[in-house]
Amino acid sequence: MDLAFTPEELAFRDEVHTWVKANLPPELSTKVHNAMRLTRDDMQAWAKILGKKGWLGYGWPTQFGGPGWTAVQKHLFEEECALAGAPRVIPFGPVMVAPVIMAFGNAEQQQRFLPGIASGEVWWSQGYSEPGSGSDLASLKTRAERVGDKYIVNGQKTWTTLGQFGEWIFCLVRTSTEGKPQTGISFLLIDMKSPGITVRPIKLLDGECEVNEVWFDNVEVPAANLVGEENKGWNYAKHLLAHERTNIADVNRAKRELERLKRIAKAEGVYDDLRFRDEIAKLEVDIVALEMLVLRVLSAEKSGKNSLDIAGLLKIKGSEIQQRYTELMMQAAGPFSLPYIFEAMEAGWQGDFPGHTLANAPLASNYFNMRKTTIYGGSNEVQRNIVAQTVLG
């Protein structure tokens, strides 16, 4: 196993670094490096810049308009974007639903949906979780009844991230109650402008409406929007969830936030506290270990070997690391991590207290927000069971 990058891969990294530096708007990188609030326009602007270059679908094969990069090249691209302070690519379109459409959709669906995803023009949302159906996703109850050439959808989805911006949503719906719960689920693509859809934002502790409830009341969906076969949606969902859990690990963002933690600790005068620096060191060791795990997977893929299915393990460690660096940032800033006045943040105020680092104010809210990472995408408790079964049989 060779974890070193080849000269060609290093040259590719330099190419990406140069392009990102030249094309990433400075105002966006400033916001990201200081954890300032990103608007829909901010996130969409970077998506469209990548789309124009042909890099928004950076994981796509060339046959669908992607760059056809190797797994290592994709990793290097993500790392350079994260370290430069680029807004994170909203994954629901290019990273999650697009691979499902490529793998299981028909030619008409691929031609219809993929261009809008690749360009960054169309914002997609994910309709999986429901009240009472989160980690036990197979128990979902949103119903889709086939009537002629359309489905009639009724039910509710919840915790729909950024669903208030969504133009299309991919949903798991129940089309049969016979047999095991997993066998009666289908995968539908739904226009969120359809009559009968109601989006209700859920306001979180920090005043943001990051998640939403989405209600379906006799929503008519063309049968042509069914991906693959009816009642086979659980298989497609598992394909998608592997992408989601690997994405949650987000080792490159952790590397960037580690540097931000060090900046805050130095500015707040706690970096010289040996016990606090020990905690930073332990976090850094775990981030390096997570990166090595990612590189092991990439090395196996590059050599053509079948790597162990460890998407769950990457999700476990990545989500725990995210919680730890937000907690340490809050501890470093002390009382200056607490103020969060939503109206002031909207007006551009960012907790700029004299003698203290920019963007201390959102640290407590970031800490509370990251409590969710060990739950969504399949709770870590469930993921540990999956990993144990994979390893022990």
C-alpha positions, 0 to 999 in steps of 0.5 A: 500500500502506497499512501504517497501521491504520484508526481502526476497527482501532485501536479493535479493538486497544483492545477486545482490550487491555482484555479481555486485561488484565481476563481474563489471570490475573496468575500466567500473565503473570508466568510468560510474561514471565519464561520460567518453566515452563508446565504443561499446566493453565496452557496449558489454562486460557488456552485455555479462557478464550479459548474461553469468549469465543469467541476461541480460534478467532480465525482462524475464520469466523463460519459455524464459530463464530469471530469472523470477524475480518479478517487485520489484526484477527487480527494485532492480537489476537495482538500484544496477547496476546503483549505482555500475557504470555499463554501462546501458543495451542497451534496444533495444534487451532485453528490447524492441524487446524481449518482443514483440517476446515473446508476438506476435512472433511464436515459430520459431522466439522465438527459432531463435532470443531470445538466441542471445539477451539473451547472448548479442551476437547480437546487435539490433537497433530500426527502428521507427522514420522517417523524418516527422514521430516522435511523429506522428509515425502512419504517417510513410512511409517506405513501405514493399510490399509482393512479394511471400515469401518475403517483399521488403522494401523501405524508410528511418528511422532516429535518430536510436540510435547506429544504426552503431553497429546494426546487426538486426533492428526491424522496423515498415513498411507500408503494407497497405494504406487503413483505418486509418494510424495505421491499415496499419503498420506491424512489421518486423525483418530485418538483417542489413547486407542485400543488400540495407541497408545503415547506415549514422551516424549523428554527434552531437554537441559533435562529437559523432555519437550516432544516424543514418539515415538508408536507405532501397533500395529494401531490401528483407526480408523473410516473416518469419520475420514478427512478428504477423499478417500483418497490426497489427504492431501498436498494437505490437508497443504500447506494446513496447513503454510502455517498452521504456517510463518506461525505459526512466524514469531511476530513478536509474541512476538519483540517481547515477547522483545526487551523482555525481552532489554533488561531482562536486559541492563540488569540484568546491566550489559551494556546500556551495552556499545556492541558488545552494544547494537549486536547488540540494535539489529540484532535490533530492526531485523530484528524491525521488518522482519519485522513490516513484511513481515507487514503487507505481506501483511495489506495485500495481503489487505485490498485484495483483491490476491493476495500473494506466497506467502511463508509460507516466507520468514516462517518463515525470518526468524522462526525465525532471530530466535528463535535470535538473541534466545535467544543474546543473552539467554544472553550477557547473563546470562553464567554465570547463564544456565547453572544448570538443575536440573529438580527445583528448577524443578519446586519453583518455584525460578527461578534467583533469585540476589541482584542478578540478574534473575528467570529467568536460570537457564533461558536456556541451555536456552532457547537450546538448545531454539531450535536446532530452530526452523530445522529443524521446519515444513520446514527453512530450507534447503528453504524457501529453495529454495521461495522461490527457485523462487517468485520466479525460476520 
